[in-house]
Amino acid sequence: MNIPNILTLIRLLLIPVIVVVIYLPYNWTNLASAAIFMVASFTDWFDGYLARRLNQTTPFGAFLDPVADKLMVAVALATLIEKFDSPLLTIPALIIIGREIMISALREWMAEIGKRTSVAVSFIGKMKTMMQMGAITLLLWAPGFADSLVGMSGIVLLYVAAILTLWSMVVYLKAAWPELKPFGSQ
């Protein structure tokens, strides 16, 4: 167990904390859940940085880090879908969640056939993650999205993240396309 892996585990443990805080009946829960999510988001960047910098990459960390990221985003988006109950938020949130499931399956399959590096994380994917984390933080903080600058900023970032999500999905599918051959001979 090393520091990057501990940070990833902390991120996983913060997921239920965020959910509990969101549902507490107090005025401060929006700000608290946003702050916890923001801290968890920073651990995502920081654990990767430390793993590379300290040469502490491990198979456990390589497995758990993306799982923690996807769980954190999916759970936060699911609570936001319920909180705001609006197609304006639900549509980009479901695009993001659906893409994460699809690309995770694609990466697993590509790894199985020995082509994992063909679908490595791209710059667009990193930008998408940054936009998602910012959007979710703002939306957790906002009491409503239509009536506040914080909420509207969160919605705008969520749409930017959804567009980047679709773009990065196309990039990954394009990279994997030669291996997929849906219409070619098997």
C-alpha positions as a printed Julia matrix, in Angstrom:
186×3 Matrix{Float64}:
   0.0     0.0     0.0
   1.42    3.36   -1.02
   0.27    7.0    -0.83
  -1.38    7.08   -4.3
  -3.38    3.93   -3.5
  -4.38    5.33   -0.1
  -5.63    8.51   -1.83
  -7.67    6.39   -4.24
  -9.18    4.45   -1.32
 -10.0     7.74    0.42
 -11.78    8.87   -2.75
 -13.84    5.67   -2.7
 -14.68    6.13    0.97
 -15.78    9.72    0.33
 -18.51    8.59   -2.09
 -20.97    7.43    0.6
 -20.02   10.44    2.73
 -21.03   12.77   -0.12
 -24.35   10.95   -0.51
 -25.14   11.08    3.21
 -24.25   14.78    3.39
 -26.44   15.56    0.36
 -29.48   14.08    2.1
 -28.95   15.66    5.51
 -31.7    18.18    6.33
 -29.44   21.17    6.97
 -28.74   24.44    5.15
 -25.02   23.76    4.88
 -25.28   20.43    3.02
 -24.93   21.91   -0.48
 -21.66   23.62    0.34
 -20.38   20.64    2.36
 -21.17   18.06   -0.34
 -19.56   20.29   -2.99
 -16.44   20.73   -0.82
 -16.15   16.99   -0.17
 -16.61   16.25   -3.88
 -13.97   18.86   -4.75
 -11.48   17.32   -2.29
 -12.2    13.88   -3.75
 -11.68   15.3    -7.26
  -8.3    16.71   -6.29
  -7.23   13.31   -4.94
  -7.9    11.94   -8.43
  -5.32   14.27   -9.93
  -2.94   14.08   -6.97
  -2.79   10.28   -6.7
  -1.89    9.98  -10.39
   0.72   12.7   -10.07
   2.3    11.03   -7.02
   2.2     7.57   -8.57
   4.17    8.81  -11.58
   6.44   11.19   -9.68
   7.37    8.67   -6.96
   7.34    5.74   -9.37
   4.65    4.07   -7.27
   2.32    2.81   -9.96
   0.79   -0.54   -9.08
  -1.64   -2.94  -10.78
  -4.02   -2.35   -7.84
  -3.89    1.42   -8.4
  -4.26    1.05  -12.17
  -7.44   -0.96  -11.55
  -8.92    1.0    -8.65
  -8.27    4.59   -9.79
 -10.62    4.56  -12.81
 -13.21    2.59  -10.83
 -13.17    5.23   -8.07
 -13.45    8.05  -10.62
 -16.37    6.52  -12.48
 -18.23    5.58   -9.29
 -17.76    9.05   -7.85
 -19.05   10.75  -11.01
 -21.97    8.34  -11.55
 -23.16    8.53   -7.94
 -22.9    12.32   -7.85
 -24.73   12.67  -11.18
 -27.45   10.27  -10.02
 -28.06   12.34   -6.88
 -28.12   15.53   -8.98
 -30.66   14.0   -11.37
 -32.91   13.37   -8.39
 -32.19   16.72   -6.74
 -33.02   18.86   -9.77
 -35.51   16.56  -11.54
 -35.04   18.3   -14.89
 -34.32   17.06  -18.41
 -31.88   19.98  -18.72
 -29.59   18.17  -16.27
 -30.71   14.57  -16.8
 -29.83   14.4   -20.5
 -26.14   15.41  -20.24
 -25.78   13.38  -17.03
 -27.05   10.22  -18.73
 -24.8    10.86  -21.73
 -21.82   11.05  -19.37
 -22.8     7.94  -17.39
 -23.57    5.95  -20.56
 -20.26    6.9   -22.14
 -18.35    5.86  -19.03
 -19.96    2.41  -19.12
 -19.34    2.02  -22.85
 -15.7     3.11  -22.75
 -15.0     0.97  -19.66
 -16.34   -2.05  -21.53
 -14.32   -1.11  -24.61
 -11.1    -0.77  -22.58
 -11.73   -4.11  -20.86
 -12.32   -5.82  -24.18
  -9.29   -4.18  -25.79
  -7.14   -5.28  -22.85
  -8.46   -8.81  -23.27
  -7.26   -8.9   -26.87
  -3.93   -7.26  -25.97
  -4.67   -3.84  -27.45
  -5.24   -1.77  -24.27
  -2.83    0.98  -25.33
  -4.99    1.63  -28.42
  -7.6     3.2   -26.12
  -5.35    4.95  -23.6
  -6.59    8.12  -21.91
  -6.37   11.1   -24.25
  -6.06   14.84  -23.65
  -9.74   15.22  -24.55
 -10.57   12.63  -21.89
  -8.61   14.6   -19.31
 -10.4    17.83  -20.28
 -13.73   16.01  -20.08
 -12.91   14.84  -16.57
 -11.92   18.34  -15.48
 -15.17   19.81  -16.84
 -17.23   17.04  -15.19
 -15.61   17.57  -11.82
 -16.12   21.34  -12.03
 -19.73   20.98  -13.18
 -20.62   18.49  -10.46
 -18.96   20.6    -7.77
 -20.95   23.67   -8.83
 -24.22   21.74   -9.12
 -23.78   20.16   -5.69
 -23.19   23.63   -4.28
 -26.16   25.25   -6.05
 -29.54   25.22   -4.29
 -31.15   25.32   -7.75
 -29.64   25.57  -11.19
 -32.12   27.83  -12.94
 -32.11   30.57  -10.31
 -28.43   31.02   -9.5
 -25.2    31.89  -11.27
 -23.49   28.93   -9.6
 -26.17   26.54  -10.84
 -26.26   27.92  -14.38
 -22.45   27.79  -14.52
 -22.64   24.16  -13.43
 -25.17   23.37  -16.18
 -23.01   25.09  -18.82
 -19.94   23.11  -17.67
 -22.01   19.91  -17.63
 -22.97   20.47  -21.28
 -19.34   21.19  -22.16
 -18.42   17.95  -20.37
 -21.14   16.05  -22.26
 -19.86   17.37  -25.6
 -16.28   16.45  -24.66
 -17.61   13.08  -23.48
 -19.09   12.36  -26.89
 -15.98   13.66  -28.65
 -13.65   11.5   -26.56
 -15.94    8.49  -27.11
 -15.62    8.98  -30.87
 -11.83    9.21  -30.51
 -11.72    5.95  -28.51
 -14.08    4.14  -30.88
 -12.08    5.33  -33.87
  -8.88    4.01  -32.28
 -10.55    0.66  -31.55
 -12.42    0.42  -34.86
  -9.85   -1.77  -36.66
 -10.28   -4.36  -33.91
 -14.07   -4.14  -33.79
 -14.74   -4.95  -37.5
 -18.52   -5.11  -37.12
 -19.18   -5.61  -40.8
 -16.03   -7.48  -41.78
 -15.21  -11.16  -41.73
 -14.43  -12.77  -38.41
